[in-house]
């Protein structure tokens, strides 16, 4: 009989009233200074915004974060949030956020016909093939939030089109 020893918690939500929320978010994001460094193959406001829209984002996502905390059986606080823009040719290398807590991705400007979702790597190899297990969140579109443990390795494949792909990433630490 199959007996799972571990659970790998991941959560997917669709925001209500996305058109209104997107306009509100973009009005704040578009005021930020975005930079590209030698170590980043994308534009981000992570080093420049100093959490200027963190409280706004928390308020905007409060019902969804409440649902997440209930389902994950955890009380947590959003400690950081930043925006990333992927222009044509931009990508994100394999990384994680920290050894504990949860991290989320909100897809803001995303066209499922031309963009690829974030790719997540399982923290263990497939025992039958010794291959690294890769997974994309199901049904990714604008207004979708995907939350995983912060230690989950993930990356973004190169954006092959002129249409910009924009996400907001955030960290949730248990309290």
Residue, then its C-alpha position, 0 to 999 in steps of 0.5 A: x500500500x502506498x504511504x506518503x511520508x511527506x507532503x509538499x504544500x503548494x497553493x494556487x489562487x485566482x484573485x477576484x476583481x482582477x481588472x480593478x486590482x491590476x490597475x491599482x497595482x500597475x499605478x504603483x508599480x509604474x512609479x518605481x525605478x526598475x534596474x538591471x544588474x550584471x547578475x540579473x537578466x531581468x528588470x526589478x524594483x527589488x533594490x530600489x523600492x524599499x517596500x513602498x507598496x508592501x502595505x498596499x499589496x497586503x491590503x489588496x491580497x488580504x482575503x487571499x492571504x487569509x485563505x492561504x493561512x487557513x489552508x496552510x495551517x500557519x499564521x504568517x506576515x508578508x515581509x517583502x514584495x518586489x516586481x520583476x519585468x521580463x522583456x524579450x530575452x530576459x530570464x531568471x536563473x535557478x534560485x530559492x528565497x530562503x530555508x523557511x517560510x513561503x514565497x508567492x508569485x502573482x502574475x500581473x502581465x502574463x499572456x499564456x499564449x506566448x509566456x511560460x510560467x515559472x518552473x519549479x523543481x522538486x526537492x528530491x529526484x524521481x526514485x525510478x529515473x533519478x531525474x529532477x522533477x520539474x513542474x509548472x503551476x496549473x492554469x497560469x493567467x493574470x491574477x493567479x497567485x502561486x505559493x510554495x515553500x520558500x526553499x523551492x528552487x525555481x526559474x523562468x525560461x527566456x521570454x521569447x516575445x516582445x510582450x513584457x511578462x510582469x510578476x510580483x514576488x513576495x515572502x511570507x514568514x510564519x509568526 
